[in-house]
Amino acid sequence: MNGKLIILSAPSGSGKSTIINRILQKGLPLRFSVSATSRPPRGNEQNGVEYYFLSPETFRERIQNGDFIEYEEVYPDCFYGTLKSEVNENLQKGENVIMDVDVAGGLNIKKLYGGKALLIFIRPPSVDELKRRLEKRGTDSPEVIADRISKANHELSLAHRYDKVIVNDDLEKATVETVNNIINFISQV
């Protein structure tokens, strides 16, 4: 029996990673798919845990080798992508895979996996709140935050193409709503 894919996407700063971490602590039958990136680690991030950290050159080589289900160059030399091996091996073992990917990547994965994939969009209550969260995080320059807000506006315009849209104005409520959607999806035959 093959597993299913659960894909969470959101503008940067919407709380998606926090929600995923809370979901993974609940003991659901899910395996987290670690994405690859060419950006440097933030804080205590570790290779193979939060991301596979690759140089831009290595990332480009792996693209040429066809190793990614999806990838995007978000900013010059800053790639994010999902390795085929990371997903397909787990699905073939019958495991459900939860993924943290950007909006374009989520839509591309849905095209490949169809009904085997559930797309969940985590939406901030407002763009102003998103900006406040990014500033509070303290990891990005004002220029990077401005880029993230610009990208967020584009991503928000695509939310309607997702299977479920969950507004994260209350982290606990958003987590519960996300968990309920996941349980309903993986329990379907």
Helices and strands as residue ranges (DSSP letters): E 5-9, H 16-24, E 30-33, E 35-37, E 51-53, H 56-64, E 68-75, E 78-83, H 84-92, E 96-100, H 103-113, G 114-116, E 117-123, H 127-137, H 142-156, G 159-161, E 164-167, H 171-187
